[in-house]
Structures are given as structure tokens and as C-alpha cells.
Amino acid sequence: MAKPGLALDLGTTNLAGFIIDLDKPKDHFNASSACSLLKHGRDVVTRLTFASNKKNLDILQKLLVNDINNLIYSLCKKIKINKKRLDRIIVSGNTVMLHFLLGLDVSGLKAYPFKSNIQGQISIDASTIGIAAGAKTRLFAIPPVSAYVGGDAVAGILYTKMNEISSLKLLIDLGTNAEMVLGNKDKLFAASAAAGPAFRNKDILLGSKMISKIAQMLRSGQIDQTGKLSAPCPLYPIPYTLSQEDIRNLQLAKAAIRAGIEILLDKAGKKISDVRKILIAGLFGEKIDTADAIEIGLVPKVLKTKVRSIGNSSLGGAKMVLLDP
């Protein structure tokens, strides 16, 4: 690779990276890894509490930088290039995770009126925060909109091009921190919801399997419309039994996401029937069964043809910025 660049999705639960030759965009490689910050909380609110003092904030920052360095090392080893040759790194992530990465004070994110210390785009030498790349490698962070609508939501908008078309789209980025965007080229409305660890509870590795299993149990009568479970049920192929608590956790996450969607529709003065496409993104967005998501009410009841899984829109948007600064 003559001029490599890295697009990075800084997720709450996982990191995903995409390295590409900027001179020959067809040559690309990707990798992902678990986020080491999980040991200090599965959700951003728990981590914010931990990061109340400078010592703990430094711990989170170093863990996150170490994760990124390991990802860079893995990718560069895979394609046999020196990491010092990286030209630039584009980071997409929610506002809280960007604060952790940059070691910024998070006190403003913990209480109303929820203020971010990031204003506009961040552009720094990657080495200044400990990233092991070249001395001239630049790091750019896609700017967040607010304390809880992050650069990952902005990346999702870019990736779907919903800001360029007249038809109304709804983007739902499912993850530990769920974000939703409704709109078109005229106006965009965004919100976030604390889905928490409900999609990744205990040993359940893919929320998509949990969603499909619950939809199946709902259809068969093993779960009633209130979410009451008649008997614990195995979740295949994962050796884990779904409990009543698991279902209640999913209901809480689902309710938070749906509340966000309903509020967006209300603010925009629209009905769900006005939405041309519902786009489901996120770590397991590409693996989710859209019919099952509709069945359990995670997605509003619309024609299945209106709902499409688009994979990791945060990383997709970061790749676009990497190729066209």
C-alpha cells in the first residue's frame, strides 16, 4: 500500500477498523475487536460514573488507545505494512466514547443540560494521545451533534445519504447506545436511547438471535403480549436459557427505542406511514431478521419491504470521509 488510511468505528461494545490504500481504494482490509472498557461498565452511563475523577478517566483513555493500537497492529501485520505509514485515521463514535478517547472532562455529559466539550471537528496528531502510528499520522473525529447524538449518527447520515434525498427515511442504529435519525434533505431530527446491555445480556453474543427467538416464542404462545414467559426456553445455538428477566430487559430496551422513534415522528409532524424506508444499522443490524424485529415491536409495524438492514453505518460513513475528506 502506497498511502494507507484507517476508518475506525469506536463502538461502546466493539471496535471495528477498515484500512485502505488511499491511492487504490479497491484494496481494503477490515478487523474488529471487543472494547476493553466493558470491564468498567457495559453502557456509557456506568462508565461516566467511573470516569468522575481524572485518574479513572486516564484509565479509560489508555485502555481505548491500547485497543486501537492492537487493531492497527493486527491490520498492518495482515497486509505487511509499517504502521508508521498510516496517512490518516478517521474516527466515528458516540460523544461519550470520543471524550474517553481524547481524555476530555466528562462532567458535562452526566447531568442536564448535557454539554459536550467537543465543538466541531477534532483534528490532531494521532501520537499526541498515544496512538502508535506515524509521527505525521493525523487523526480526525467526525463531529458529534450534541452530548448524546454522536459522530456515529453523523456518519450514518452520510452513509445512507438521507440528507440528500427528498423521501423520508428513518435510521435506527441498534447498539448499547441506540441512535435514531428521521428526515430527508430538508430537515433531520435525531435522538438517542439507552438500550443498555439488553442486546448483549450475559452469554448472549448476538442480539439478533435473541430477537428472533422471542419473536418465535411470541408467535407460538410461549410468551404473551405482555412479555410473560410460560417456561424458560433454550436459546439455540448458544447454550443459554432465556429467562423472564432477559425478556423484561429486552422490553425496556425496545420501549426506549420505540419512545425515541415516536418522539421523532411527533417533532417532525409525521406518521410512520410517511416514512419511505426504515434502515436498521449497528453491529448486528446486518444479521437481524426484519420480520422478527417488526413482530416484537422493536420496529413500527410497516410492510416488511420498507425495512432494510444496512450493517455498520458508523464505519461506512467513516470510510466515506476517509476517501473524501
Legacy VTK file of the C-alpha trace (Angstrom):
# vtk DataFile Version 3.0
C-alpha trace
ASCII
DATASET POLYDATA
POINTS 325 float
0.000 0.000 0.000
1.434 3.327 -1.064
-0.748 5.546 1.125
-2.827 3.676 3.736
-5.630 5.221 5.774
-7.786 3.852 8.585
-11.528 4.276 9.197
-12.464 3.417 12.780
-15.836 2.796 14.393
-15.437 3.426 18.110
-18.399 1.429 19.417
-19.486 1.128 23.048
-19.098 -2.663 22.932
-16.856 -3.285 19.917
-14.301 -1.510 17.766
-14.197 -2.030 14.012
-11.463 -0.830 11.679
-11.116 -0.631 7.904
-7.721 0.031 6.317
-7.498 1.107 2.716
-4.951 2.240 0.136
-5.977 5.829 -0.498
-4.363 5.718 -3.938
-6.127 2.462 -4.916
-9.446 2.439 -2.997
-10.339 -1.097 -4.125
-7.607 -2.565 -1.907
-9.032 -2.830 1.619
-8.992 -4.968 4.772
-11.010 -4.898 7.976
-10.875 -6.193 11.538
-12.836 -5.851 14.794
-12.320 -6.431 18.496
-14.119 -6.165 21.830
-13.858 -2.857 23.682
-11.775 -3.170 26.872
-13.936 -0.528 28.560
-16.563 -3.237 29.134
-14.804 -4.100 32.401
-15.775 -0.642 33.691
-19.420 -0.780 32.569
-21.479 -2.216 29.730
-23.090 1.144 28.975
-21.808 4.703 28.679
-23.698 5.955 31.767
-21.934 3.440 34.050
-18.595 4.400 32.509
-19.329 8.098 33.007
-19.801 7.420 36.716
-16.464 5.574 36.807
-14.744 8.438 34.969
-15.758 11.018 37.581
-12.120 11.648 38.517
-9.031 12.270 36.359
-7.303 9.043 37.430
-10.168 6.852 36.219
-10.640 8.898 33.046
-6.957 8.260 32.283
-7.520 4.524 32.803
-10.336 4.515 30.228
-8.329 6.604 27.776
-5.326 4.281 27.948
-7.486 1.169 27.570
-9.183 2.612 24.497
-5.920 3.714 22.895
-4.470 0.259 23.573
-7.476 -1.322 21.810
-6.926 0.937 18.796
-3.189 0.172 18.747
-3.904 -3.566 18.815
-6.356 -3.151 15.929
-3.791 -1.150 13.932
-1.111 -3.754 14.657
-3.420 -6.581 13.568
-4.363 -4.876 10.301
-0.824 -3.767 9.434
0.543 -7.233 10.152
-2.172 -8.750 7.962
-1.215 -6.658 4.958
2.507 -6.450 5.807
2.924 -2.683 6.062
4.609 -0.477 8.647
2.034 1.247 10.870
4.125 4.428 10.631
2.988 4.757 7.034
-0.632 5.461 8.025
-1.598 8.795 6.485
-4.765 9.491 8.462
-7.289 7.934 10.831
-10.982 8.838 10.717
-12.820 8.072 13.968
-16.591 7.684 14.223
-18.136 7.218 17.654
-20.708 8.489 20.092
-19.912 11.649 22.029
-19.069 9.885 25.299
-16.647 7.437 23.670
-14.925 10.322 21.854
-14.475 12.101 25.206
-12.873 8.957 26.636
-10.547 8.614 23.636
-9.396 12.240 23.823
-9.216 12.272 27.630
-11.701 15.145 27.885
-13.586 16.033 31.056
-16.953 14.223 31.045
-18.729 16.061 33.862
-20.898 17.984 31.396
-22.262 14.732 29.955
-23.575 13.436 33.281
-26.403 15.864 34.030
-28.770 18.322 32.382
-28.224 20.380 30.221
-25.741 17.709 28.981
-22.879 19.675 27.425
-20.122 18.265 25.252
-16.527 19.507 25.295
-16.230 18.734 21.589
-17.179 21.603 19.319
-16.731 20.939 15.609
-14.291 18.504 14.079
-11.291 17.267 16.042
-8.032 17.174 14.079
-4.837 16.170 15.938
-1.614 14.245 15.510
-2.563 10.673 16.476
0.621 10.295 18.524
-0.437 13.040 20.965
-2.996 10.692 22.544
-0.752 7.634 22.418
-1.780 6.027 19.164
1.118 4.022 17.742
1.283 5.211 14.132
3.499 7.629 12.233
4.760 10.925 13.629
2.725 12.694 10.934
-0.372 10.466 11.091
-3.401 12.715 11.584
-6.497 11.699 13.490
-9.850 13.247 12.621
-13.016 12.673 14.658
-16.351 13.066 12.881
-18.027 15.809 14.951
-20.947 14.943 17.218
-24.177 16.962 17.129
-24.727 17.047 20.880
-23.941 15.191 24.107
-25.985 12.155 23.094
-26.167 12.382 19.319
-22.660 11.472 18.268
-20.354 11.393 15.290
-21.569 7.855 14.629
-25.044 9.242 13.911
-23.494 11.835 11.576
-21.575 9.023 9.849
-24.838 7.088 9.486
-26.486 10.083 7.822
-23.599 10.370 5.359
-23.619 6.629 4.661
-27.365 6.470 3.928
-27.355 9.819 2.056
-30.646 10.597 3.801
-29.593 14.258 3.872
-29.505 14.343 0.059
-32.903 12.900 -0.906
-36.486 14.124 -0.671
-38.097 10.875 0.540
-38.392 10.422 4.304
-36.091 7.852 5.918
-35.724 6.553 9.459
-32.291 5.309 10.512
-32.169 3.116 13.640
-28.646 2.345 14.822
-29.085 -0.550 17.239
-26.440 -0.990 19.868
-25.663 -0.447 23.516
-26.304 3.228 22.854
-29.082 3.335 20.247
-29.415 6.355 17.985
-32.243 7.251 15.638
-32.415 9.809 12.830
-35.567 10.784 10.920
-35.643 13.076 7.941
-34.591 13.991 4.427
-32.717 16.760 2.584
-34.966 19.417 4.117
-34.641 18.582 7.801
-33.213 15.924 10.105
-34.319 15.012 13.635
-32.150 12.846 15.889
-32.445 11.173 19.276
-30.686 8.532 21.342
-31.886 5.876 23.763
-30.097 3.865 26.428
-30.661 0.341 25.143
-28.027 -0.749 27.648
-26.758 -4.339 27.735
-30.158 -5.827 26.898
-28.994 -6.971 23.465
-25.830 -8.486 24.945
-27.033 -9.838 28.276
-24.865 -12.454 29.989
-23.696 -15.047 27.462
-25.914 -13.890 24.590
-23.473 -12.755 21.921
-25.831 -11.663 19.193
-28.948 -9.669 19.937
-30.324 -10.736 16.554
-30.649 -14.342 17.807
-32.442 -13.164 20.938
-34.856 -11.022 18.921
-35.676 -13.899 16.558
-36.150 -16.365 19.405
-38.503 -14.050 21.281
-40.479 -13.398 18.078
-40.794 -17.152 17.561
-41.936 -17.671 21.180
-44.443 -14.849 20.813
-45.902 -16.495 17.701
-46.086 -19.905 19.394
-47.699 -18.588 22.568
-44.735 -19.277 24.874
-44.728 -15.537 25.579
-47.928 -13.499 25.802
-48.394 -9.916 24.555
-47.282 -8.528 27.931
-43.985 -10.408 27.720
-44.905 -13.001 30.333
-42.982 -16.231 29.801
-44.754 -19.560 30.303
-41.484 -21.509 30.843
-37.719 -20.853 30.420
-36.612 -21.620 26.892
-33.187 -22.606 25.421
-31.630 -20.122 23.030
-30.027 -22.179 20.275
-27.313 -22.475 19.044
-25.996 -20.610 22.106
-26.074 -22.784 25.265
-28.171 -20.349 27.258
-31.738 -20.369 28.562
-33.866 -17.260 28.136
-35.347 -16.129 31.426
-38.185 -13.773 32.315
-35.544 -11.211 33.302
-33.964 -11.390 29.821
-37.320 -10.690 28.213
-38.001 -7.769 30.552
-34.560 -6.308 29.755
-35.298 -6.530 26.056
-38.693 -4.913 26.625
-37.007 -1.999 28.415
-34.561 -1.502 25.544
-37.320 -1.858 22.970
-39.509 0.639 24.828
-36.672 3.183 24.973
-36.004 2.847 21.241
-39.673 2.990 20.279
-40.213 6.027 22.525
-37.385 7.755 20.667
-38.955 6.898 17.318
-42.396 8.134 18.384
-40.930 11.402 19.699
-39.053 11.977 16.430
-42.217 11.396 14.410
-44.116 13.780 16.675
-41.455 16.508 16.451
-41.335 16.163 12.658
-45.130 16.213 12.408
-45.074 12.896 10.549
-46.673 9.455 10.782
-44.891 6.153 10.315
-46.824 5.747 7.052
-44.970 8.829 5.736
-41.610 7.052 6.099
-40.422 5.562 2.808
-37.639 3.388 4.293
-36.624 2.187 7.766
-32.910 1.423 7.824
-31.576 -0.780 10.628
-27.877 -0.339 11.328
-25.423 -1.339 14.016
-23.227 -4.246 14.984
-25.908 -6.855 14.395
-28.109 -4.747 12.120
-26.994 -6.739 9.098
-27.894 -10.032 10.813
-31.264 -9.075 12.256
-34.429 -10.605 10.792
-36.523 -7.548 9.928
-39.802 -9.504 10.178
-38.890 -10.597 13.719
-37.962 -7.021 14.673
-41.427 -5.924 13.491
-43.083 -8.878 15.274
-41.750 -7.915 18.724
-42.430 -4.213 18.141
-38.804 -3.093 18.047
-39.586 -1.576 14.654
-43.012 0.019 13.985
-45.477 -2.202 12.126
-44.938 -1.458 8.444
-44.603 -3.532 5.301
-41.513 -5.728 5.532
-40.334 -4.320 2.191
-39.983 -0.917 3.870
-37.389 -2.227 6.336
-33.781 -2.896 5.339
-30.678 -3.944 7.280
-27.609 -1.945 6.256
-24.846 -3.171 8.592
-22.368 -0.852 10.282
-23.343 2.621 9.070
-20.916 4.285 11.501
-17.942 2.535 9.892
-19.453 3.024 6.435
-19.661 6.793 6.986
-16.112 6.897 8.364
-14.885 5.131 5.203
-16.608 7.766 3.056
-14.882 10.570 4.979
-11.556 8.720 4.757
-11.830 8.583 0.960
-13.236 12.087 0.517
-12.088 14.429 3.322
LINES 1 326
325 0 1 2 3 4 5 6 7 8 9 10 11 12 13 14 15 16 17 18 19 20 21 22 23 24 25 26 27 28 29 30 31 32 33 34 35 36 37 38 39 40 41 42 43 44 45 46 47 48 49 50 51 52 53 54 55 56 57 58 59 60 61 62 63 64 65 66 67 68 69 70 71 72 73 74 75 76 77 78 79 80 81 82 83 84 85 86 87 88 89 90 91 92 93 94 95 96 97 98 99 100 101 102 103 104 105 106 107 108 109 110 111 112 113 114 115 116 117 118 119 120 121 122 123 124 125 126 127 128 129 130 131 132 133 134 135 136 137 138 139 140 141 142 143 144 145 146 147 148 149 150 151 152 153 154 155 156 157 158 159 160 161 162 163 164 165 166 167 168 169 170 171 172 173 174 175 176 177 178 179 180 181 182 183 184 185 186 187 188 189 190 191 192 193 194 195 196 197 198 199 200 201 202 203 204 205 206 207 208 209 210 211 212 213 214 215 216 217 218 219 220 221 222 223 224 225 226 227 228 229 230 231 232 233 234 235 236 237 238 239 240 241 242 243 244 245 246 247 248 249 250 251 252 253 254 255 256 257 258 259 260 261 262 263 264 265 266 267 268 269 270 271 272 273 274 275 276 277 278 279 280 281 282 283 284 285 286 287 288 289 290 291 292 293 294 295 296 297 298 299 300 301 302 303 304 305 306 307 308 309 310 311 312 313 314 315 316 317 318 319 320 321 322 323 324
